Amino acid sequence: MLLVEDNATDIFVITEVLESCGLNLRLRISRDGREALRYLQDLEEDHSSKCPVLVLMDLNVPKVEGIEVLRQLRHGSRCKRTPVIVVTSSDAERDRAAARGLGAEAYFQKPATLTAYMELAQLIKSVLHFPK
């Protein structure tokens, strides 16, 4: 699984959510859009490497915005069918529409509490077709 997120607290919380719900997925973290694109390019060049099973994408990351990373993932990448869940603080309709238009499977607005964050685990399970 690839997590594109620059906020250390959000990285910690998402990691805790994944561990607490028993999703034993290897997590790779890219702290900015450029790093995520470099990782995807490395996958493009090394066909022996597997695409991530899921991408969790914050839209507001430095260097290259998350929506541009999603655009490049969807256009021309061998990993273009990888499911993407946008995990962001943005509630702007234009961001939601852009994510939908680029084929994101889900849009999760970052909540204020850890309890509410646990809903992300159910969303991940649903997208990956894990039993609830």
Backbone as CSV, one residue per row, in Angstrom:
resi,resn,N_x,N_y,N_z,CA_x,CA_y,CA_z,C_x,C_y,C_z
1,MET,0.846,-1.164,0.000,0.000,0.000,0.000,0.898,1.235,0.000
2,LEU,0.494,2.231,-0.762,1.221,3.493,-0.816,0.397,4.562,-0.116
3,LEU,1.010,5.255,0.820,0.396,6.391,1.499,1.144,7.646,1.069
4,VAL,0.419,8.582,0.465,1.009,9.861,0.064,0.478,10.898,1.049
5,GLU,1.325,11.256,2.006,0.916,12.109,3.119,2.140,12.802,3.711
6,ASP,2.032,14.101,3.966,3.168,14.834,4.520,3.034,15.131,6.009
7,ASN,1.865,14.983,6.581,1.636,15.328,7.980,1.964,14.131,8.870
8,ALA,2.949,14.309,9.768,3.417,13.214,10.619,2.299,12.665,11.507
9,THR,1.444,13.521,12.018,0.340,13.060,12.862,-0.624,12.196,12.061
10,ASP,-0.962,12.635,10.856,-1.859,11.844,10.016,-1.229,10.511,9.634
11,ILE,0.056,10.495,9.360,0.754,9.242,9.055,0.634,8.292,10.241
12,PHE,0.878,8.820,11.441,0.783,8.001,12.651,-0.626,7.450,12.822
13,VAL,-1.630,8.309,12.698,-3.017,7.885,12.905,-3.431,6.854,11.863
14,ILE,-3.104,7.077,10.609,-3.470,6.124,9.558,-2.773,4.785,9.793
15,THR,-1.530,4.819,10.209,-0.806,3.583,10.528,-1.496,2.845,11.669
16,GLU,-1.908,3.577,12.696,-2.624,2.968,13.825,-3.946,2.361,13.381
17,VAL,-4.665,3.073,12.525,-5.943,2.568,12.012,-5.717,1.247,11.283
18,LEU,-4.710,1.204,10.434,-4.426,-0.014,9.671,-4.057,-1.178,10.593
19,GLU,-3.245,-0.904,11.594,-2.823,-1.963,12.516,-3.981,-2.435,13.390
20,SER,-4.796,-1.521,13.877,-5.866,-1.878,14.809,-6.962,-2.706,14.157
21,CYS,-7.116,-2.604,12.867,-8.192,-3.349,12.208,-7.686,-4.608,11.525
22,GLY,-6.417,-4.944,11.749,-5.900,-6.203,11.241,-5.560,-6.211,9.763
23,LEU,-5.423,-5.049,9.150,-5.020,-5.000,7.747,-3.502,-5.099,7.702
24,ASN,-3.026,-6.280,7.439,-1.592,-6.545,7.449,-1.018,-6.257,6.060
25,LEU,-0.962,-4.976,5.725,-0.469,-4.561,4.421,0.849,-3.815,4.605
26,ARG,1.818,-4.139,3.766,3.085,-3.418,3.806,2.845,-1.983,3.340
27,LEU,3.290,-1.039,4.130,3.012,0.372,3.866,4.272,1.090,3.416
28,ARG,4.162,1.760,2.287,5.231,2.640,1.807,4.689,4.059,1.909
29,ILE,5.494,4.953,2.460,5.059,6.326,2.673,5.868,7.261,1.787
30,SER,5.141,8.092,1.036,5.758,9.177,0.278,5.282,10.466,0.932
31,ARG,6.211,11.312,1.347,5.867,12.511,2.094,5.604,13.734,1.206
32,ASP,5.746,13.568,-0.097,5.374,14.646,-1.022,5.048,14.028,-2.379
33,GLY,4.439,14.835,-3.229,4.006,14.347,-4.528,5.150,13.938,-5.433
34,ARG,6.241,14.646,-5.368,7.389,14.308,-6.220,7.943,12.924,-5.842
35,GLU,8.026,12.661,-4.543,8.502,11.360,-4.078,7.564,10.238,-4.535
36,ALA,6.258,10.487,-4.482,5.278,9.498,-4.941,5.446,9.232,-6.435
37,LEU,5.613,10.295,-7.211,5.797,10.123,-8.655,7.086,9.376,-8.968
38,ARG,8.129,9.647,-8.207,9.408,8.941,-8.409,9.229,7.438,-8.126
39,TYR,8.498,7.116,-7.058,8.217,5.713,-6.731,7.420,5.047,-7.855
40,LEU,6.396,5.723,-8.339,5.588,5.165,-9.432,6.415,4.996,-10.704
41,GLN,7.323,5.928,-10.961,8.207,5.813,-12.122,9.143,4.616,-11.972
42,ASP,9.651,4.404,-10.756,10.498,3.228,-10.508,9.724,1.945,-10.782
43,LEU,8.458,1.905,-10.385,7.617,0.732,-10.667,7.421,0.548,-12.165
44,GLU,7.297,1.667,-12.858,7.107,1.637,-14.310,8.312,0.994,-14.997
45,GLU,9.483,1.275,-14.489,10.717,0.789,-15.106,11.096,-0.619,-14.668
46,ASP,10.631,-1.043,-13.498,10.980,-2.353,-12.963,9.736,-3.240,-12.953
47,HIS,9.537,-3.984,-14.023,8.321,-4.795,-14.163,8.282,-5.977,-13.204
48,SER,9.384,-6.246,-12.511,9.368,-7.321,-11.521,8.755,-6.847,-10.202
49,SER,8.662,-5.535,-10.011,8.040,-4.980,-8.804,6.534,-4.925,-8.996
50,LYS,5.821,-5.210,-7.921,4.365,-5.191,-7.974,3.840,-3.795,-7.675
51,CYS,2.729,-3.473,-8.305,2.036,-2.224,-7.997,1.448,-2.325,-6.592
52,PRO,1.292,-1.207,-5.916,0.656,-1.267,-4.594,-0.783,-1.756,-4.730
53,VAL,-1.289,-2.426,-3.685,-2.668,-2.915,-3.726,-3.668,-1.773,-3.554
54,LEU,-3.183,-0.655,-2.986,-4.043,0.490,-2.714,-3.165,1.726,-2.548
55,VAL,-3.700,2.874,-2.963,-3.035,4.158,-2.709,-3.975,5.007,-1.856
56,LEU,-3.463,5.493,-0.740,-4.154,6.492,0.077,-3.484,7.811,-0.242
57,MET,-4.253,8.771,-0.752,-3.683,9.984,-1.327,-4.239,11.241,-0.665
58,ASP,-3.354,12.005,-0.025,-3.738,13.343,0.424,-3.609,14.266,-0.779
59,LEU,-4.542,15.177,-0.932,-4.473,16.109,-2.063,-3.509,17.257,-1.802
60,ASN,-3.332,17.602,-0.534,-2.535,18.770,-0.170,-1.151,18.350,0.321
61,VAL,-0.328,17.900,-0.629,1.045,17.528,-0.303,1.993,18.464,-1.043
62,PRO,3.200,18.662,-0.506,4.147,19.579,-1.148,4.740,19.036,-2.446
63,LYS,5.341,19.931,-3.169,6.120,19.716,-4.399,5.266,19.393,-5.614
64,VAL,4.405,18.400,-5.543,3.449,18.091,-6.616,2.135,17.750,-5.911
65,GLU,1.065,18.451,-6.258,-0.220,18.225,-5.600,-0.710,16.800,-5.818
66,GLY,-1.458,16.303,-4.847,-1.975,14.945,-4.906,-2.828,14.683,-6.131
67,ILE,-3.606,15.667,-6.556,-4.465,15.455,-7.720,-3.627,15.225,-8.979
68,GLU,-2.462,15.870,-9.056,-1.567,15.654,-10.199,-0.927,14.268,-10.117
69,VAL,-0.601,13.811,-8.918,-0.076,12.452,-8.763,-1.135,11.455,-9.221
70,LEU,-2.382,11.678,-8.816,-3.475,10.800,-9.236,-3.650,10.830,-10.754
71,ARG,-3.559,12.012,-11.340,-3.696,12.152,-12.798,-2.609,11.325,-13.509
72,GLN,-1.381,11.454,-13.051,-0.289,10.719,-13.698,-0.387,9.216,-13.456
73,LEU,-0.880,8.829,-12.295,-1.088,7.409,-12.015,-2.114,6.827,-12.987
74,ARG,-3.182,7.561,-13.231,-4.279,7.061,-14.069,-3.982,7.105,-15.563
75,HIS,-3.086,7.959,-15.985,-2.799,8.099,-17.411,-1.434,7.527,-17.749
76,GLY,-1.438,6.342,-18.309,-0.204,5.791,-18.839,0.626,4.958,-17.895
77,SER,0.236,4.825,-16.666,1.007,4.036,-15.721,0.557,2.578,-15.764
78,ARG,1.487,1.650,-15.587,1.085,0.247,-15.528,0.306,-0.040,-14.247
79,CYS,0.338,0.879,-13.298,-0.414,0.739,-12.046,-1.728,1.517,-12.089
80,LYS,-2.183,1.878,-13.280,-3.343,2.757,-13.412,-4.635,2.172,-12.859
81,ARG,-4.689,0.870,-12.685,-5.899,0.242,-12.139,-5.855,0.092,-10.620
82,THR,-4.775,0.533,-10.006,-4.660,0.465,-8.555,-5.748,1.318,-7.913
83,PRO,-6.503,0.754,-6.966,-7.533,1.555,-6.308,-6.913,2.701,-5.504
84,VAL,-7.605,3.834,-5.519,-7.140,5.029,-4.809,-8.254,5.538,-3.899
85,ILE,-7.891,5.803,-2.650,-8.784,6.492,-1.727,-8.137,7.824,-1.408
86,VAL,-8.839,8.898,-1.714,-8.359,10.228,-1.370,-8.661,10.441,0.104
87,VAL,-7.622,10.774,0.882,-7.750,11.025,2.315,-7.231,12.442,2.533
88,THR,-8.141,13.379,2.721,-7.747,14.781,2.724,-8.623,15.605,3.655
89,SER,-8.142,16.768,4.017,-8.941,17.675,4.840,-9.903,18.497,3.985
90,SER,-9.700,18.508,2.687,-10.519,19.316,1.795,-11.933,18.765,1.650
91,ASP,-12.893,19.664,1.774,-14.285,19.301,1.522,-14.803,20.043,0.292
92,ALA,-13.887,20.596,-0.487,-14.277,21.383,-1.664,-14.863,20.470,-2.741
93,GLU,-15.985,20.874,-3.290,-16.640,20.077,-4.336,-15.738,19.910,-5.552
94,ARG,-14.926,20.918,-5.884,-14.036,20.790,-7.039,-12.994,19.695,-6.817
95,ASP,-12.533,19.528,-5.575,-11.588,18.448,-5.273,-12.273,17.090,-5.370
96,ARG,-13.472,17.006,-4.833,-14.245,15.756,-4.917,-14.498,15.384,-6.385
97,ALA,-14.896,16.384,-7.178,-15.186,16.143,-8.596,-13.924,15.717,-9.347
98,ALA,-12.804,16.369,-9.056,-11.544,16.015,-9.721,-11.141,14.581,-9.368
99,ALA,-11.278,14.219,-8.105,-10.933,12.861,-7.674,-11.847,11.839,-8.351
100,ARG,-13.143,12.121,-8.397,-14.093,11.225,-9.077,-13.757,11.108,-10.551
101,GLY,-13.465,12.250,-11.172,-13.148,12.268,-12.598,-11.904,11.474,-12.940
102,LEU,-11.005,11.335,-11.984,-9.778,10.566,-12.213,-9.889,9.136,-11.676
103,GLY,-11.099,8.749,-11.321,-11.340,7.361,-10.958,-10.982,6.952,-9.548
104,ALA,-10.926,7.910,-8.610,-10.697,7.521,-7.216,-11.896,6.705,-6.739
105,GLU,-11.626,5.629,-6.044,-12.695,4.752,-5.570,-13.492,5.381,-4.436
106,ALA,-12.831,6.243,-3.652,-13.518,6.851,-2.508,-12.828,8.150,-2.124
107,TYR,-13.560,8.962,-1.384,-13.071,10.252,-0.900,-13.376,10.294,0.585
108,PHE,-12.348,10.377,1.407,-12.497,10.364,2.859,-11.969,11.673,3.413
109,GLN,-12.860,12.453,4.003,-12.432,13.711,4.617,-11.875,13.413,6.004
110,LYS,-10.663,13.903,6.267,-10.004,13.640,7.540,-10.863,14.177,8.686
111,PRO,-11.172,13.318,9.639,-11.986,13.744,10.773,-11.130,14.299,11.914
112,ALA,-11.796,14.803,12.937,-11.106,15.416,14.075,-10.748,14.402,15.161
113,THR,-11.388,13.230,15.157,-11.152,12.279,16.244,-10.649,10.945,15.706
114,LEU,-9.938,10.213,16.558,-9.434,8.898,16.195,-10.599,7.939,15.958
115,THR,-11.629,8.051,16.764,-12.793,7.180,16.604,-13.387,7.353,15.213
116,ALA,-13.535,8.578,14.772,-14.074,8.838,13.439,-13.107,8.360,12.355
117,TYR,-11.817,8.427,12.640,-10.811,7.958,11.683,-10.939,6.457,11.432
118,MET,-11.475,5.730,12.414,-11.616,4.284,12.264,-12.538,3.925,11.102
119,GLU,-13.392,4.849,10.676,-14.243,4.608,9.515,-13.405,4.390,8.249
120,LEU,-12.196,4.945,8.241,-11.297,4.742,7.108,-10.971,3.257,6.950
121,ALA,-10.819,2.550,8.067,-10.521,1.119,8.000,-11.631,0.371,7.270
122,GLN,-12.870,0.690,7.578,-13.992,0.020,6.916,-14.031,0.362,5.436
123,LEU,-13.708,1.600,5.110,-13.675,2.024,3.708,-12.590,1.265,2.947
124,ILE,-11.418,1.123,3.548,-10.317,0.379,2.931,-10.731,-1.071,2.707
125,LYS,-11.318,-1.679,3.727,-11.766,-3.069,3.603,-12.783,-3.214,2.481
126,SER,-13.660,-2.254,2.369,-14.685,-2.295,1.326,-14.051,-2.192,-0.069
127,VAL,-13.127,-1.248,-0.237,-12.478,-1.050,-1.537,-11.650,-2.279,-1.928
128,LEU,-11.007,-2.901,-0.944,-10.161,-4.067,-1.217,-10.933,-5.383,-1.140
129,HIS,-12.230,-5.306,-0.852,-13.096,-6.483,-0.762,-12.658,-7.440,0.335
130,PHE,-12.202,-6.868,1.483,-11.889,-7.661,2.654,-13.197,-7.908,3.410
131,PRO,-13.310,-9.016,4.110,-14.511,-9.207,4.928,-14.535,-8.202,6.074
132,LYS,-15.714,-7.737,6.415,-15.847,-6.760,7.499,-15.805,-7.492,8.787
